[in-house]
Amino acid sequence: MSIMRTALLRWGSIAVHEVQAHAQTPYFRVPRSTYTSVPSTNALVSGRSYISNSFSSTYICSSFEKKRSNLPTVAALASLRPVYSANRPQKTSGFQEVQAIRAYARSGGMPMQGITAPATTSSAGGVRLMPYMQSPMVIAEPYKLKPKFTPAMLASAAWWKSRGSVLMSMVRSMYCMAKCTKHIKGFSRKQLKESAGALYEEINKLQASGSQSQLRQNVTEVIYSQLKREMKQREVGGWAKVDWHLVELKQMDVAQARLVAPNQTDLENAFVQFTMHFQSQQRFAAYNAKGELVAGDPERLINVEDYWVLERSLSQANARWRLAGRISI
């Protein structure tokens, strides 16, 4: 402790000049040794610390008596901007100092300017964290199959009134497509269909094989819970093995497109949801633990029609398409 005081008294004047220089800059990085794991005092500890290239580490001003050193006061350092930091191991001199810092923070001596990141993000090194949603967890506008047109509808007042909603639905879909073209690199209707077809086959294969870890990457949390429940019911019903094959994807169309955004002027957390219509031929067979066929027929072709809602973040560069809903028509 005496060696530390001697070093501080010797180099105190140099440290004060360096603190004044840092106070004039918009931001400065405090060494990791000054970070504390006390959530309410990160900004305080960072603001009350000073830096010197002649020191092997950084010390807290409150550790010493002001009358015996030339250390800068808290008021002199109040102009330093707090640094947003992740949780770090404590680098203070003792329990009493931590308690004093906590008391000072609770008294409102230095208002907090940000939030403390969780311990899992310690490697960020003070980098600004940008929160974002993984999914809105809801289908913005579930698709409804439109009735097939017949000449008799022309005499129906209800049918003519519904033309307005049909027109607005088309406008919303066109608006969503325009936003995707603008914000998603390489987006096109052709690219969307290719991604949707590959995702349709992959999810069905993973569900048949029971690969939950890989399945989770391709679906939202809501759909993942549903698929897990279906696989559990399948096991209870005696299905030990399921064989599924996509023979042909005969038709695939975009039935509807919607933009989901909490604020239409801020698209940072916006999502797009495309309702895709799949018509395919498949083979399906289920076997019990003894290898006996209990459902389906491995030789029979089944015509299947599905309406899936595929979802993607609009602004995240590395976002991927995921299954967000299955609509029963």
C-alpha positions in Angstrom: 0.0 0.0 0.0 2.9 2.4 0.8 4.5 1.7 -2.6 1.2 2.6 -4.3 0.9 5.9 -2.4 4.5 6.8 -3.2 3.9 6.1 -6.9 0.7 8.2 -6.9 2.4 11.2 -5.1 5.3 11.1 -7.6 3.2 10.9 -10.7 0.0 12.6 -9.5 0.6 15.8 -11.5 1.1 13.9 -14.7 -2.1 11.9 -14.1 -4.1 15.1 -13.6 -3.0 16.5 -16.9 -3.9 13.2 -18.7 -7.4 13.2 -17.1 -7.9 16.8 -18.3 -6.9 15.8 -21.8 -9.3 12.8 -21.8 -12.1 15.1 -20.5 -11.9 17.1 -23.7 -12.4 14.1 -26.0 -15.9 12.8 -26.9 -15.2 9.3 -25.8 -12.3 7.4 -24.2 -11.7 3.8 -23.4 -11.0 2.9 -19.8 -8.7 -0.2 -19.3 -10.5 -3.3 -18.4 -8.9 -3.3 -14.9 -11.2 -0.4 -13.9 -14.4 -2.2 -14.7 -16.5 -3.5 -11.8 -19.2 -6.2 -11.6 -21.4 -3.9 -9.5 -24.2 -3.1 -12.0 -25.1 0.3 -10.5 -21.5 1.7 -10.4 -19.9 0.9 -13.8 -20.2 4.5 -15.0 -19.1 5.8 -11.6 -15.9 3.7 -11.5 -15.1 4.5 -15.1 -15.6 8.2 -14.5 -13.6 8.4 -11.3 -10.6 6.5 -12.7 -7.6 8.2 -14.4 -5.1 6.8 -16.8 -1.3 7.0 -17.0 1.0 5.2 -19.3 3.6 5.1 -16.5 1.3 3.0 -14.4 0.9 -0.7 -14.7 -2.7 -0.5 -13.6 -5.4 2.2 -12.8 -6.4 3.2 -9.3 -9.6 4.7 -7.8 -9.4 8.2 -6.4 -11.5 7.5 -3.4 -8.9 5.0 -2.1 -6.7 7.8 -0.6 -7.0 11.0 1.4 -7.1 14.1 -0.7 -4.9 16.2 1.7 -2.0 13.7 1.3 -2.0 13.6 -2.5 -2.5 15.6 -5.7 -5.2 13.3 -7.0 -8.1 14.9 -8.9 -11.4 15.2 -7.0 -14.7 13.7 -7.9 -16.0 17.2 -9.0 -13.0 17.6 -11.3 -13.7 14.2 -12.9 -17.5 14.6 -13.1 -17.2 15.9 -16.7 -15.8 12.6 -17.9 -18.3 10.7 -20.0 -19.2 7.3 -18.6 -18.1 4.3 -20.6 -20.7 1.6 -21.4 -19.1 -1.6 -20.1 -19.8 -5.3 -19.7 -19.5 -7.0 -16.3 -15.8 -7.3 -15.3 -14.1 -8.7 -12.3 -13.7 -6.1 -9.6 -10.4 -4.2 -9.5 -10.9 -2.2 -6.3 -8.8 -2.0 -3.2 -11.3 -3.5 -0.7 -14.8 -4.1 0.5 -15.1 -0.7 2.1 -14.4 1.1 -1.2 -17.1 -0.9 -3.0 -19.6 -0.1 -0.3 -18.6 3.6 -0.6 -19.1 3.6 -4.3 -22.4 1.9 -4.0 -23.6 4.5 -1.5 -22.4 7.3 -3.7 -24.3 5.8 -6.7 -27.5 5.4 -4.7 -27.3 9.0 -3.6 -27.5 10.2 -7.1 -24.0 11.6 -7.3 -23.6 10.5 -10.9 -26.6 9.6 -13.0 -26.4 6.5 -15.1 -26.1 7.0 -18.8 -26.6 3.4 -20.1 -27.2 -0.2 -19.1 -24.8 -2.9 -18.0 -24.5 -5.8 -20.4 -24.8 -9.4 -19.2 -21.8 -11.4 -18.4 -22.1 -13.4 -21.6 -21.2 -10.3 -23.6 -18.0 -9.5 -21.8 -16.0 -10.1 -24.9 -17.7 -7.1 -26.5 -15.2 -4.9 -24.7 -17.5 -1.9 -24.3 -19.0 -2.1 -27.8 -22.5 -0.6 -28.0 -25.2 -3.3 -27.9 -28.2 -3.1 -30.3 -31.2 -5.0 -29.0 -33.5 -6.6 -31.6 -36.4 -9.0 -31.8 -35.9 -12.5 -33.0 -39.6 -12.7 -34.0 -42.8 -10.8 -33.5 -44.3 -14.1 -32.3 -47.6 -13.4 -34.1 -49.0 -13.7 -37.6 -49.8 -10.1 -38.7 -52.8 -11.1 -40.9 -53.6 -14.8 -41.3 -54.4 -15.5 -44.9 -58.0 -16.4 -45.8 -58.8 -18.3 -48.9 -61.0 -16.3 -51.2 -64.1 -18.0 -52.6 -64.0 -19.0 -56.2 -65.7 -16.5 -58.5 -69.0 -17.3 -60.1 -71.2 -15.1 -62.3 -73.9 -15.1 -59.5 -71.6 -13.0 -57.3 -72.1 -10.0 -59.5 -75.6 -9.6 -58.2 -74.4 -9.8 -54.6 -73.9 -6.5 -52.7 -71.6 -8.2 -50.2 -69.3 -9.3 -53.0 -69.0 -5.7 -54.3 -68.3 -4.4 -50.9 -65.5 -6.9 -50.4 -63.7 -5.6 -53.5 -62.2 -2.8 -51.4 -60.6 -5.1 -48.9 -59.3 -7.3 -51.7 -57.7 -4.2 -53.4 -56.1 -3.1 -50.1 -54.7 -6.6 -49.5 -53.0 -6.4 -52.9 -51.6 -3.0 -52.1 -50.1 -4.2 -48.8 -48.5 -7.2 -50.5 -47.0 -4.9 -53.2 -45.7 -2.5 -50.5 -44.1 -5.4 -48.6 -42.4 -6.7 -51.8 -41.0 -3.2 -52.5 -39.5 -3.0 -49.0 -37.9 -6.4 -49.3 -36.4 -5.4 -52.7 -35.0 -2.2 -51.1 -33.6 -3.6 -47.8 -32.8 -7.3 -48.5 -29.8 -7.8 -50.7 -30.5 -10.0 -53.7 -34.2 -10.3 -53.0 -36.5 -11.3 -55.8 -39.7 -13.3 -56.3 -37.6 -16.1 -57.9 -35.1 -16.1 -55.0 -38.0 -16.2 -52.5 -39.5 -19.3 -54.1 -36.2 -21.1 -54.2 -35.6 -20.4 -50.5 -39.2 -21.4 -49.6 -39.0 -24.6 -51.6 -35.7 -25.6 -49.9 -37.1 -24.7 -46.5 -40.3 -26.6 -47.0 -38.4 -29.8 -47.8 -35.8 -29.4 -45.1 -38.4 -28.8 -42.3 -40.5 -31.8 -43.3 -37.4 -34.0 -43.4 -36.2 -32.8 -39.9 -39.6 -33.3 -38.4 -39.8 -36.8 -39.8 -36.3 -37.7 -38.5 -36.9 -36.0 -35.1 -33.8 -33.7 -35.3 -35.0 -31.1 -32.9 -31.7 -29.1 -32.6 -31.5 -28.5 -36.4 -35.3 -28.0 -36.6 -35.1 -25.1 -34.1 -32.9 -23.1 -36.4 -35.5 -23.1 -39.1 -38.6 -22.2 -37.2 -39.8 -19.7 -34.7 -40.3 -20.5 -31.0 -44.0 -20.8 -31.4 -43.8 -23.3 -34.2 -40.9 -25.2 -32.5 -43.2 -25.8 -29.5 -45.9 -27.1 -31.7 -43.6 -29.4 -33.6 -42.1 -30.8 -30.4 -45.6 -31.5 -29.1 -46.5 -33.3 -32.4 -43.3 -35.4 -32.3 -44.0 -36.4 -28.7 -47.6 -37.5 -29.6 -46.1 -39.5 -32.4 -43.8 -41.4 -30.0 -46.7 -42.0 -27.6 -48.7 -43.4 -30.5 -46.0 -46.0 -31.2 -44.3 -44.4 -34.2 -40.7 -45.3 -33.7 -39.6 -44.4 -37.2 -41.1 -42.1 -39.9 -40.1 -42.2 -43.6 -41.0 -39.1 -45.6 -40.0 -38.2 -49.2 -40.9 -35.2 -51.4 -41.5 -36.6 -54.8 -42.4 -33.4 -56.6 -43.2 -29.8 -55.7 -45.8 -29.2 -58.3 -46.7 -25.6 -57.5 -45.5 -22.8 -55.2 -47.1 -19.3 -55.1 -47.0 -16.2 -52.9 -50.5 -15.9 -51.5 -49.9 -12.9 -49.4 -47.1 -10.6 -48.1 -47.2 -8.5 -45.0 -44.8 -6.1 -43.2 -44.7 -6.3 -39.4 -43.2 -3.3 -37.8 -43.8 -1.6 -34.4 -43.1 1.7 -36.0 -43.6 2.3 -39.7 -40.9 5.0 -39.7 -38.3 2.9 -38.0 -37.6 -0.5 -39.7 -34.8 -1.6 -37.5 -37.1 -4.2 -35.8 -39.4 -4.8 -38.8 -40.2 -8.3 -40.1 -41.7 -9.5 -43.4 -44.1 -12.5 -43.5 -44.9 -14.3 -46.7 -47.8 -16.8 -46.9 -46.7 -19.4 -49.4 -49.0 -21.9 -51.1 -47.4 -25.3 -51.7 -48.8 -28.1 -53.8 -46.7 -31.3 -53.7 -46.7 -35.1 -54.1 -45.2 -37.0 -51.1 -44.6 -40.4 -49.8 -45.2 -41.2 -46.1 -44.8 -44.2 -43.9 -44.6 -44.8 -40.1 -43.2 -47.9 -38.4 -43.2 -49.1 -34.8 -40.3 -50.3 -32.7 -40.6 -53.8 -34.3 -40.4 -52.4 -37.8 -44.1 -53.0 -38.6 -46.0 -50.5 -40.7 -48.5 -48.6 -38.5 -49.5 -45.6 -40.8 -49.1 -44.5 -44.4 -47.8 -46.4 -47.4 -44.3 -46.2 -48.7 -45.4 -46.9 -52.3 -48.4 -44.6 -52.4 -48.2 -41.0 -53.7 -50.1 -38.4 -51.6 -51.2 -35.0 -52.9 -50.6 -32.4 -50.2 -51.6 -28.8 -50.1 -50.0 -26.5 -47.5 -50.1 -22.8 -46.5 -47.0 -21.8 -44.7 -46.1 -18.4 -43.3 -42.3 -17.7 -43.8 -40.8 -14.9 -41.8 -37.6 -12.9 -42.0 -36.1 -9.8 -40.4 -36.1 -6.9 -42.8 -32.9 -5.1 -41.6 -30.6 -7.8 -40.2 -28.0 -8.6 -42.8 -27.5 -12.3 -41.9 -31.2 -13.1 -41.2 -32.7 -16.3 -42.6 -36.2 -17.4 -43.6 -38.0 -19.3 -40.9 -41.4 -21.0 -40.6 -43.6 -18.8 -38.4 -47.0 -20.3 -39.0 -49.1 -23.0 -40.7 -52.5 -22.0 -41.8 -55.4 -24.4 -42.1 -57.7 -23.6 -45.0 
